[in-house]
Amino acid sequence: MQSEGKRDAAFSRLRRTDMLKFLTSAIGIIFLIGLIVVIGILMLIF
């Protein structure tokens, strides 16, 4: 029974890091798109 709990804790930890990785990648992609849009607007203005 103890090994079951350990495996469950490791699984939840793995899932949490997976979620963090997904969130950071999504934030990075959104940041890059925003940067490209801002540069494009600045090039249009100037």
Buried (B, 14 or more C-beta within 10 A) or exposed (E): EEEEEEEEEEEEEEEEEEEEEEEEEEEEEEEEEEEEEEEEEEEEEE
